[in-house]
Amino acid sequence: MMKKTVFGTISALLILLSSVIFSCSFFSDSLNEPVKDYFKEYTETASVIQYEISTKDILTDNAGTLCVPSYNDIEIIFYMINPQRFIFTAGNSMILSFPNLNTDGFSETEKEKMNILLKSIRLTQDETDTTILHLTYPSEFLVAAETGLEISPSIQLFHPVSRANFGTFKPLTLKSNSPPPPVYGAVVYKDAQSGTYVVCLNMPSKGLLQGIHRDIKTITIENGTLGRKTSSAVTVNDDGTFSFAENSFSVGEPDSSLSASGAEFSVYGQPATFKTGDKFSNENTEYIISLTDTAGLSSSVSTSVYSIKLNEITVKDKNGRTVSAGSEIQQDEGSSYATLTFIPSQTATDEHTGETKDTSDSQIVYEIYQGTDDTGKVLYNGKNSGGKISLKIPAGTIFLRVYAHKDLFADSQPAEFGINVLKTTLFVSPDGNDLENNGSENSPYATISKAIAEFSDITVQNQINLLGNITQPEEIVISEPNANVTINGSTSNGNNFGFTGNISSKGNLAIKDCTVNGSVKTSGMLTVYGNTSVTGGITFETDGLFIIYDPAENPLENVAKIIFAEGTNYRKGCDILKPKDGKTLTQADCNRFTLASDRYVIKVRDDGSAGYITMSGGSLYPEIEKDITFSLNKEGEVPKYNRGETITVNAKLTDTNGTSDCTDDMTDWKIVITNHGSNTGTESTKNSVTIPDGSTEIKNWPADTYTVTVSAKYKTEKLVYDASFNIEIAK
């Protein structure tokens, strides 16, 4: 890690403190004001004094400016003097800008894209140490700023309360510029006619030269044995092709009259040759090939006359499975990327001598494109220092070209194929864009509906992460019954975000740490995590158990109102709430859900395994503009009946027109009489039932309290209305 340290401010403060503490003139009038001013400046304000950059791959261009590559996110850590432990808020008391970012040469589309990507750069204060700021440049922004745009940050700090200006800090000058990609597959061939060596090589692909490396300026080939160098200017054309200025360099494959001195030449990218003029010898002559760009950044590789070809690399996913052409890969959990690991072969064999060489320290050289081949957008390219390397691959159709390189060896055959990284984790932000962005954390969508539409496979485990409060209302539809979607409002820094909109889901929907300013209608499974509330209520559209609840440590008092749609069949005793992952519910957990009618409640089962529907009396009914209640033909808190007497049940309809008798409109009657939970065997499919008089084979009922349970439907509705009444059989 490269570390830049500024000592001036700290040293001056320490010297001043020493002189003040031990000076006899500490209280003198002549020193009082300057000392007060100095202490005010360094004890009541905050300032940036030091930084670190989170990568070793930092180069310096011709102008002495630090250059960072674009193939990974770059984090800069700023250290501050902050004795008052001020908490700074991005965009308010902490303003980030890039005053020297010059996009004059950009098209209007490119400028608009750059403005969107600028919003993805994040400046945050450390959660545990108030003297540290974190500035993160996403790789996507760095790629857009490639070929040397200045991306130096300017940080302006204000007092979080008084808004007093603490000053503007420009701690470093920085550019986004990667060194040129190395030439590929360099080997030495023999020209028998002239008796001289010819270096065969592949220049970078058209995609790389046309995209982020159009600034390549020269190529140099050095005879490492004789120390002789030959250079040529390189002109890169708009289409990514190129030309050389020197006649000893030529574009195209080697002439068929040439023969290999060591490893065979493989054409990949854009082939070229260089006539060395060096006569054949018994020495294993080394050639060093370098590409240099206009900023002075360069890359070099070497090969030799008797080079040994490296074996192919292997590509593994996060689970250790081999990745090959056409592989479908899921993103890492909670990430918009999938991690792939590229591993060089451990050995290579010299075909001439049979000797085995250790090649485990070979470098991995990679090119990653968005699309089906190398004509797509360059996402990033680069190389490591040796050994295996893991890269984060974004979602979508991806083309890889990756090979192993080791100086004095011949490069391995490239792993060159397309894969599909499934979009299973997508991000949505109030600053997002449904048209321009790809749904990654650094390029989020603007709506949840867009994210749902962009999932590669709606039936696998998919997650939408909110990066802010989504206040633009939308109608969100999940129509696939086998869908699996989680909407997550929690972030790593403890924020919980929500959204405005109504959801209709037929699949498995989970909502985590979200305030839903709208309603949820579900005919599938619904899981509610932690601090989630649904202001518009949760409507059950079909029968069954639909809510799984995670009783968090500090849950909200009011999670949601539960509504039963007309036509659903819910009766007393139905489980409608269960705890997540085998946890235990309490009655307090159940009470956080209210019901559409005060006629019934959710009660926890004794073992905490579920919350079920129970009533204080009357019947269940959906939240519609009518209600049906049952009554018996005898009144009283516990009506008394004699043996042989008939119990008649009447029904009344209450709606916007008032209350009326609807007994004749009820269908599918069922009456059951039980005694302390045991069925007496007396049932009826009408709205009346007769108590046995004891004259038949049915024994006399003892005097006791019995329960009459009634159910019926209204006209052709599917919804079952029911009630239960206690009665007493007289002695």
Secondary structure, 3 states (H helix, E strand, C coil): CEEEECCHHHHHHHHHHHHHHHCCCCCCHHHHHHHHHHHHHHHCCCEEEEEEECCCCCEECCCCCEEECCCCCEEEEEEEECCCCCCCCECCCEEEECCCCCCCCCCHHHHHHHHHHHCCCEEEECCCCCCEEEEEECHHHHHHCCCCEECCCEEEEECCCCCCEEEEECCCCEEECCCCCCCEEEEEEEECCCCEEEEEEEECCHHHHHCCCCCEEEEEEEECCCCEEEEEEEEECCCCCEEECCCCEEECCCCCCCEECCCCCCCCCEEEEEEEEEECCCCCCEEEEEEEECCCCEEEEEEECCCCECCCCEEECCCCCECCCCCEEECCCCCCEEEEEEECCCEEECCCCCCEEECCCCEEEEEEEECCCCCCEEEEEEECCCCCEEEEEECEEEEEEEEEECCCCECCCCEEEEEEEECCEEEECCCCCCCCCCCECCECECCHHHHHHHCCCCCCCEEEEECCCEEEEEEEEECCCCCEEEEECECCCCCECCEEEEEEECCEEEEECCEEECCEEECCCEEEECCCEEEEEEEECCCCCCEEECCCCCCCCCCEEEEECCCCCCCCCCEEEEEHHHCCCCHHHHHCEEECCCCEEEEECCCCCCEEEEECCCCCCCCCCEEEEEEECCCCCCCEECCCCEEEEEEEEEECCEEEECHHHEEEEEEEEEECCEEEEEEECCCEEECCCCCCCCCCCCCCEEEEEEEEEECCCCCEEEEEEEEEECC
